[in-house]
């Protein structure tokens, strides 16, 4: 059962020196939904989330996992005439400058910068069509930085991981020689580019996506994954509420499943204290 709690926000701007999120790090994920109440019921039941109000307005809610804020759900897909989708956001010090860097690199700014009470947001698509956002503002009170063991994991499936790393590195100002920025490396055993802050992996980039593929999951996109204690139980709860299991498997560190919620939003669940293997 979900319940509403009062909203409060972090006192510092995301991406600024001295805060708990590095410049250019993934700081948030947001679901653009059609029906906020229905989405709260679904994700509250499947993932055990609770919800509280947010300064973004009455049509948005902050989701809490084990008392920690992890996501926003906004019931605005119908009015905005956009798809139901999970989107990762990355911390930047200045939304206007990030917007300029996106356009300079021949990518698309779809929306923004849009001003909210707690900050400014930009929604964009990279040169291969993967949708992402940038956020310049405060984070919900209680937010803690993520890593590739949870509670939230973001991964870019793209055409060429190295080209994408150069693009995002320029837009988000990843820099190995600056303490307040993300660093970028390569894991040969996984054949992936990894983005780190403080030694922890906060995002992964893998090659192999095909821009013109008929299957949307084979096209370049950012995937959003959530840690759960029991993957089969979460999948069963999702099915009971009308979701579809798109794919599932067992990786070296536990089970995972790609799930499409009743409105069409795609996400992944994986075993807590591990990170999901990419779908085969």
KEKE-3310 file (N, C-alpha, C; in steps of 0.2 Angstrom, whole numbers, plus 5000, padded with zeros to 4 digits):
npx = (5004:5003:5007:5005:5018:5024:5032:5050:5065:5082:5095:5105:5111:5110:5125:5133:5149:5154:5142:5132:5131:5140:5146:5138:5133:5121:5106:5093:5078:5063:5046:5036:5019:5002:4991:4992:4988:4985:4998:5005:4999:5002:5017:5019:5014:5022:5035:5036:5036:5033:5025:5026:5021:5027:5037:5035:5022:5004:5002:5012:5023:5034:5044:5047:5060:5063:5062:5070:5071:5069:5064:5053:5036:5025:5010:5007:5008:4997:4993:5004:5006:5015:5025:5023:5036:5052:5064:5081:5089:5103:5114:5118:5127:5122:5108:5106:5118:5121:5111:5115:5127:5122:5115:5126:5132:5125:5114:5097:5086:5072:5063:5063:5075:5064:5056:5055:5049:5059:5070:5078:5074:5079:5074:5080:5087:5100:5112:5110:5097:5093:5084:5086:5088:5093:5096:5096:5096:5088:5088:5077:5074:5084:5089:5101:5117:5118:5124:5130:5124:5112:5100:5094:5099:5106:5108:5116:5111:5118:5123:5137:5148:5160:5159:5147:5151:5160:5151:5142:5151:5156:5144:5140:5151:5160:5176:5191:5201:5196:5189:5176:5169:5162:5171:5178:5179:5184:5178:5185:5181:5167:5165:5162:5159:5162:5155:5160:5159:5168:5174:5164:5153:5142:5135:5132:5138:5135:5139:5131:5117:5105:5100:5089:5082:5068:5063:5060:5068:5080:5085:5095:5094:5091:5091:5082:5084:5078:5082:5077:5071:5066:5065:5057:5045:5042:5040:5029:5019:5018:5013:5000:4994:4993:5004:5017:5029:5044:5056:5068:5080:5094:5108:5126:5126:5113:5095:5085:5073:5064:5051:5036:5025:5007:5003:5013:5026:5043:5054:5067:5069:5080:5091:5093:5108:5116:5120:5111:5112:5115:5101:5100)
npy = (4994:5011:5027:5045:5057:5072:5084:5088:5097:5095:5105:5110:5115:5103:5095:5105:5111:5102:5096:5081:5074:5071:5082:5080:5067:5054:5059:5057:5049:5048:5045:5047:5047:5042:5041:5046:5041:5028:5023:5025:5015:5004:5004:5005:4993:4983:4987:4990:5004:5019:5035:5053:5070:5083:5098:5100:5100:5096:5086:5077:5065:5060:5046:5034:5022:5011:5022:5031:5044:5040:5042:5051:5052:5058:5062:5066:5063:5062:5075:5081:5074:5063:5048:5035:5033:5029:5040:5045:5058:5070:5078:5095:5111:5122:5124:5131:5132:5119:5115:5123:5116:5103:5106:5111:5100:5093:5087:5085:5096:5093:5099:5113:5124:5121:5129:5125:5125:5120:5119:5118:5110:5100:5091:5080:5072:5062:5060:5048:5046:5042:5046:5058:5067:5083:5091:5105:5110:5108:5093:5080:5079:5068:5061:5050:5046:5036:5019:5005:4994:4998:5009:5012:5009:5015:5013:5015:5009:5009:5014:5015:5014:5021:5033:5038:5041:5051:5061:5062:5065:5078:5085:5084:5087:5078:5074:5068:5074:5082:5085:5087:5081:5067:5052:5043:5026:5010:4994:4979:4966:4966:4973:4987:5004:5014:5024:5034:5039:5044:5032:5023:5014:5023:5024:5015:5011:5003:4995:4991:4993:4997:5009:5009:4998:4987:4983:4992:4990:4987:4998:5013:5018:5024:5013:5010:5003:4994:4990:4975:4964:4952:4945:4936:4937:4951:4951:4943:4950:4961:4956:4952:4964:4968:4970:4967:4955:4957:4952:4940:4934:4925:4931:4932:4937:4936:4935:4944:4955:4962:4973:4979:4991:4993:5004:5005:5009:5005:4996:4989:4975:4970:4959:4964:4972:4968:4970:4972:4960:4964:4962:4948)
npz = (5000:4996:5002:5004:5008:5016:5006:5004:5000:4994:5000:4991:4975:4961:4955:4958:4965:4980:4983:4985:4973:4958:4945:4930:4933:4933:4941:4943:4939:4928:4926:4913:4913:4910:4919:4935:4947:4944:4940:4952:4960:4953:4953:4966:4971:4964:4966:4979:4982:4991:4991:4989:4989:4978:4973:4960:4956:4957:4948:4949:4957:4970:4971:4984:4989:5001:5009:5003:4991:4974:4961:4950:4946:4933:4928:4914:4901:4892:4890:4885:4874:4872:4873:4885:4896:4904:4909:4911:4920:4921:4931:4930:4931:4925:4916:4904:4898:4896:4887:4876:4873:4869:4857:4850:4847:4837:4841:4848:4856:4864:4873:4884:4891:4905:4918:4935:4953:4960:4951:4935:4920:4905:4891:4880:4864:4860:4846:4841:4844:4857:4871:4884:4899:4907:4922:4932:4947:4964:4973:4979:4997:5006:4996:4989:4982:4967:4962:4952:4959:4963:4971:4958:4942:4927:4910:4894:4878:4863:4847:4845:4857:4861:4853:4858:4871:4870:4865:4876:4886:4882:4883:4896:4903:4908:4916:4918:4926:4935:4951:4954:4944:4933:4930:4916:4909:4903:4903:4900:4901:4901:4889:4889:4891:4905:4917:4931:4948:4962:4962:4961:4949:4940:4928:4913:4896:4881:4866:4850:4847:4834:4824:4814:4818:4818:4831:4845:4856:4851:4846:4849:4865:4882:4896:4911:4927:4941:4958:4967:4980:4977:4962:4954:4961:4960:4947:4945:4952:4944:4932:4937:4938:4925:4917:4905:4902:4894:4892:4900:4911:4918:4925:4929:4941:4947:4944:4931:4924:4910:4910:4904:4909:4912:4905:4895:4899:4899:4909:4920:4931:4944:4954:4970:4977:4966:4949:4934:4920:4903:4892:4882)
capx = (5000:5007:5005:5008:5021:5026:5038:5055:5070:5089:5097:5110:5110:5113:5130:5138:5154:5153:5136:5133:5131:5145:5144:5137:5131:5114:5104:5086:5074:5056:5041:5030:5013:4995:4987:4997:4986:4986:5005:5007:4996:5006:5024:5019:5013:5027:5042:5036:5037:5028:5025:5025:5020:5033:5036:5034:5015:5000:5002:5019:5024:5041:5043:5052:5061:5066:5062:5074:5068:5072:5061:5047:5031:5021:5004:5007:5009:4992:4993:5010:5006:5022:5025:5025:5043:5056:5070:5086:5092:5109:5115:5122:5127:5119:5104:5106:5125:5120:5107:5119:5132:5118:5114:5132:5135:5120:5108:5090:5083:5065:5059:5066:5074:5058:5057:5050:5050:5065:5076:5076:5075:5079:5073:5084:5089:5107:5113:5107:5090:5092:5081:5089:5087:5097:5093:5099:5092:5088:5086:5073:5078:5085:5092:5108:5120:5117:5129:5128:5121:5106:5093:5093:5104:5105:5113:5114:5112:5119:5127:5145:5149:5165:5156:5142:5155:5163:5146:5140:5157:5156:5138:5139:5157:5164:5183:5195:5206:5192:5187:5168:5166:5163:5177:5175:5184:5182:5179:5186:5177:5160:5166:5157:5161:5159:5155:5161:5160:5171:5176:5158:5150:5135:5131:5136:5137:5137:5138:5127:5111:5104:5095:5083:5079:5060:5061:5062:5073:5086:5087:5098:5090:5093:5087:5081:5083:5077:5084:5071:5073:5064:5064:5051:5039:5040:5037:5022:5014:5017:5008:4994:4992:4992:5010:5020:5036:5047:5062:5070:5086:5098:5115:5131:5124:5106:5090:5083:5067:5062:5044:5032:5019:5001:5003:5018:5033:5048:5059:5070:5070:5086:5092:5096:5115:5120:5118:5108:5116:5111:5097:5104)
capy = (5000:5017:5033:5051:5060:5079:5085:5093:5096:5096:5112:5112:5113:5097:5097:5111:5108:5101:5092:5073:5072:5074:5086:5075:5060:5053:5061:5056:5046:5051:5042:5051:5042:5045:5041:5046:5037:5021:5022:5024:5009:4999:5004:5004:4986:4979:4988:4992:5011:5024:5042:5060:5076:5087:5105:5100:5101:5091:5080:5074:5062:5057:5039:5032:5015:5010:5028:5035:5046:5037:5043:5055:5050:5063:5060:5072:5060:5063:5082:5083:5070:5060:5041:5033:5031:5031:5044:5047:5065:5070:5084:5100:5117:5127:5121:5135:5130:5112:5115:5125:5110:5098:5109:5112:5093:5091:5083:5088:5098:5092:5103:5116:5123:5122:5131:5122:5128:5117:5119:5119:5103:5100:5085:5080:5066:5062:5060:5042:5046:5040:5052:5059:5074:5086:5094:5110:5112:5104:5086:5079:5078:5061:5058:5048:5045:5029:5015:5000:4989:5000:5006:5013:5009:5018:5010:5017:5005:5014:5011:5015:5016:5026:5040:5041:5043:5057:5065:5064:5068:5085:5089:5084:5089:5072:5075:5064:5078:5087:5082:5087:5078:5060:5050:5038:5021:5005:4987:4974:4959:4967:4977:4993:5011:5014:5031:5033:5045:5042:5025:5019:5015:5026:5023:5010:5012:4997:4996:4986:4995:4998:5015:5007:4991:4987:4982:4998:4989:4986:5004:5016:5020:5023:5009:5011:4997:4995:4984:4972:4959:4945:4947:4932:4939:4957:4950:4940:4956:4965:4952:4952:4971:4969:4972:4962:4953:4957:4947:4939:4929:4924:4933:4930:4940:4935:4936:4951:4955:4968:4973:4984:4992:4993:5010:5005:5011:4999:4996:4982:4974:4965:4957:4969:4970:4966:4974:4968:4959:4966:4957:4944)
capz = (5000:4995:5006:5003:5013:5014:5001:5006:4995:4996:5000:4987:4967:4958:4950:4961:4969:4987:4985:4985:4966:4954:4939:4924:4935:4933:4947:4943:4933:4928:4921:4910:4913:4908:4925:4940:4952:4942:4940:4959:4962:4950:4955:4973:4972:4961:4968:4986:4983:4993:4987:4992:4985:4975:4971:4953:4955:4959:4944:4950:4964:4971:4973:4989:4990:5008:5012:4999:4985:4968:4955:4949:4941:4931:4924:4909:4894:4887:4888:4881:4868:4872:4875:4892:4895:4909:4906:4916:4920:4923:4935:4927:4935:4921:4910:4897:4895:4894:4881:4870:4871:4866:4850:4846:4845:4832:4845:4848:4862:4863:4878:4889:4898:4908:4925:4941:4959:4963:4947:4928:4916:4898:4888:4873:4861:4857:4839:4838:4845:4863:4875:4891:4902:4911:4928:4936:4953:4970:4973:4985:5003:5007:4990:4990:4975:4965:4959:4948:4963:4965:4969:4951:4937:4920:4905:4887:4873:4858:4841:4846:4864:4861:4850:4863:4877:4868:4865:4883:4890:4880:4885:4903:4906:4911:4915:4923:4930:4939:4957:4955:4938:4932:4926:4911:4908:4899:4906:4894:4902:4898:4883:4890:4893:4912:4920:4938:4953:4968:4961:4960:4943:4940:4922:4908:4889:4877:4858:4846:4845:4827:4823:4810:4820:4819:4838:4848:4861:4848:4844:4854:4871:4889:4900:4918:4931:4948:4962:4971:4984:4974:4955:4952:4965:4957:4940:4946:4954:4938:4928:4940:4937:4918:4914:4900:4903:4888:4892:4907:4911:4924:4924:4934:4948:4948:4939:4929:4919:4907:4911:4901:4913:4909:4900:4890:4901:4900:4915:4921:4938:4945:4961:4974:4978:4960:4943:4929:4914:4897:4888:4876)
cpx = (5004:5003:5008:5012:5023:5032:5043:5061:5077:5091:5102:5108:5113:5119:5135:5143:5152:5146:5137:5132:5136:5142:5143:5134:5124:5111:5097:5083:5067:5052:5036:5024:5007:4991:4992:4994:4987:4993:5007:5005:5001:5013:5024:5018:5019:5034:5042:5037:5031:5029:5024:5024:5027:5032:5035:5027:5011:5000:5008:5019:5031:5040:5049:5053:5065:5067:5067:5071:5072:5070:5055:5042:5026:5016:5002:5007:5004:4992:4998:5011:5013:5021:5026:5031:5047:5062:5075:5088:5099:5110:5120:5122:5123:5115:5105:5113:5124:5116:5111:5124:5128:5117:5120:5135:5129:5115:5102:5088:5075:5061:5064:5072:5067:5059:5052:5052:5057:5071:5073:5078:5075:5078:5076:5085:5096:5107:5110:5100:5088:5090:5084:5087:5093:5094:5098:5095:5093:5086:5082:5077:5078:5088:5099:5111:5119:5124:5126:5125:5114:5106:5091:5099:5102:5110:5111:5116:5112:5123:5134:5146:5154:5163:5151:5146:5158:5157:5144:5145:5157:5150:5138:5146:5161:5172:5187:5200:5202:5188:5179:5165:5166:5169:5174:5181:5181:5183:5179:5182:5170:5160:5161:5161:5158:5160:5155:5161:5163:5173:5170:5155:5143:5131:5136:5134:5139:5135:5133:5120:5110:5098:5089:5080:5071:5058:5064:5068:5079:5089:5091:5093:5093:5088:5087:5080:5082:5078:5078:5074:5072:5061:5057:5045:5037:5037:5030:5017:5013:5012:5001:4990:4992:4998:5012:5027:5039:5052:5064:5076:5089:5106:5120:5129:5117:5101:5088:5077:5066:5054:5041:5026:5013:5000:5008:5025:5037:5053:5062:5070:5076:5087:5096:5104:5119:5118:5116:5113:5112:5107:5101:5100)
cpy = (5006:5023:5039:5054:5067:5079:5090:5092:5097:5103:5115:5111:5107:5099:5102:5108:5107:5097:5085:5071:5075:5078:5080:5068:5060:5054:5059:5052:5048:5047:5047:5046:5046:5046:5041:5041:5029:5019:5021:5018:5003:4998:5003:4996:4982:4980:4990:5000:5014:5031:5048:5065:5079:5094:5105:5101:5095:5085:5076:5071:5060:5050:5037:5025:5015:5017:5033:5037:5043:5039:5048:5052:5056:5061:5066:5069:5062:5071:5084:5079:5066:5053:5041:5030:5033:5035:5046:5054:5065:5077:5089:5106:5122:5124:5125:5133:5123:5111:5118:5119:5105:5100:5109:5105:5089:5086:5087:5090:5098:5097:5106:5121:5125:5123:5128:5126:5126:5117:5120:5112:5104:5093:5085:5073:5067:5061:5053:5041:5044:5046:5052:5066:5077:5091:5099:5113:5108:5097:5085:5077:5070:5058:5056:5045:5037:5026:5009:4994:4992:5006:5007:5013:5011:5015:5013:5011:5009:5010:5010:5018:5022:5033:5043:5044:5050:5063:5067:5067:5076:5088:5089:5085:5084:5074:5072:5068:5083:5083:5081:5084:5070:5058:5044:5033:5016:4998:4982:4968:4960:4971:4983:4999:5012:5022:5030:5040:5042:5034:5020:5020:5018:5026:5018:5012:5006:4998:4991:4988:4998:5003:5013:5001:4992:4986:4988:4996:4988:4993:5008:5019:5020:5018:5011:5005:4999:4989:4982:4966:4952:4947:4943:4935:4946:4956:4947:4946:4960:4962:4952:4959:4973:4971:4966:4961:4953:4952:4946:4934:4929:4926:4930:4932:4940:4936:4943:4950:4961:4968:4979:4985:4993:4999:5010:5007:5005:5001:4989:4981:4969:4964:4962:4967:4967:4971:4970:4966:4962:4961:4954:4945)
cpz = (5000:5000:5004:5009:5011:5010:5005:5001:4998:4995:4995:4979:4965:4954:4953:4965:4977:4988:4984:4978:4962:4948:4933:4926:4934:4940:4948:4938:4934:4923:4919:4909:4911:4914:4931:4946:4951:4942:4948:4962:4959:4953:4963:4975:4970:4964:4975:4987:4987:4990:4991:4987:4983:4973:4964:4951:4957:4955:4944:4957:4964:4974:4978:4989:4996:5011:5009:4993:4979:4961:4955:4944:4939:4926:4919:4902:4889:4885:4884:4875:4867:4874:4882:4892:4902:4906:4912:4915:4923:4926:4931:4931:4932:4915:4904:4894:4892:4887:4875:4868:4867:4858:4846:4843:4840:4835:4845:4855:4861:4867:4882:4886:4901:4916:4930:4947:4961:4958:4939:4924:4909:4896:4881:4871:4858:4849:4836:4840:4852:4867:4882:4893:4906:4916:4931:4941:4959:4969:4979:4991:5004:5002:4992:4983:4974:4963:4955:4952:4965:4969:4962:4947:4930:4915:4898:4882:4867:4852:4842:4853:4865:4859:4855:4869:4876:4868:4872:4887:4888:4883:4893:4907:4910:4910:4920:4928:4934:4945:4957:4949:4938:4929:4921:4910:4904:4903:4900:4895:4900:4892:4884:4893:4900:4914:4928:4942:4959:4968:4960:4953:4943:4933:4917:4901:4885:4870:4856:4844:4838:4827:4820:4812:4821:4827:4841:4853:4858:4846:4850:4859:4877:4893:4907:4922:4938:4952:4966:4974:4980:4967:4953:4955:4962:4950:4940:4948:4948:4933:4930:4939:4929:4914:4909:4902:4896:4887:4899:4906:4918:4922:4929:4941:4950:4943:4937:4925:4916:4907:4907:4905:4909:4904:4895:4892:4902:4905:4916:4929:4939:4952:4965:4976:4972:4955:4938:4923:4909:4894:4883:4870)
residu = (UNK:UNK:UNK:UNK:UNK:UNK:UNK:UNK:UNK:UNK:UNK:UNK:UNK:UNK:UNK:UNK:UNK:UNK:UNK:UNK:UNK:UNK:UNK:UNK:UNK:UNK:UNK:UNK:UNK:UNK:UNK:UNK:UNK:UNK:UNK:UNK:UNK:UNK:UNK:UNK:UNK:UNK:UNK:UNK:UNK:UNK:UNK:UNK:UNK:UNK:UNK:UNK:UNK:UNK:UNK:UNK:UNK:UNK:UNK:UNK:UNK:UNK:UNK:UNK:UNK:UNK:UNK:UNK:UNK:UNK:UNK:UNK:UNK:UNK:UNK:UNK:UNK:UNK:UNK:UNK:UNK:UNK:UNK:UNK:UNK:UNK:UNK:UNK:UNK:UNK:UNK:UNK:UNK:UNK:UNK:UNK:UNK:UNK:UNK:UNK:UNK:UNK:UNK:UNK:UNK:UNK:UNK:UNK:UNK:UNK:UNK:UNK:UNK:UNK:UNK:UNK:UNK:UNK:UNK:UNK:UNK:UNK:UNK:UNK:UNK:UNK:UNK:UNK:UNK:UNK:UNK:UNK:UNK:UNK:UNK:UNK:UNK:UNK:UNK:UNK:UNK:UNK:UNK:UNK:UNK:UNK:UNK:UNK:UNK:UNK:UNK:UNK:UNK:UNK:UNK:UNK:UNK:UNK:UNK:UNK:UNK:UNK:UNK:UNK:UNK:UNK:UNK:UNK:UNK:UNK:UNK:UNK:UNK:UNK:UNK:UNK:UNK:UNK:UNK:UNK:UNK:UNK:UNK:UNK:UNK:UNK:UNK:UNK:UNK:UNK:UNK:UNK:UNK:UNK:UNK:UNK:UNK:UNK:UNK:UNK:UNK:UNK:UNK:UNK:UNK:UNK:UNK:UNK:UNK:UNK:UNK:UNK:UNK:UNK:UNK:UNK:UNK:UNK:UNK:UNK:UNK:UNK:UNK:UNK:UNK:UNK:UNK:UNK:UNK:UNK:UNK:UNK:UNK:UNK:UNK:UNK:UNK:UNK:UNK:UNK:UNK:UNK:UNK:UNK:UNK:UNK:UNK:UNK:UNK:UNK:UNK:UNK:UNK:UNK:UNK:UNK:UNK:UNK:UNK:UNK:UNK:UNK:UNK:UNK:UNK:UNK:UNK:UNK:UNK:UNK:UNK:UNK:UNK:UNK:UNK:UNK:UNK:UNK:UNK:UNK)
# end
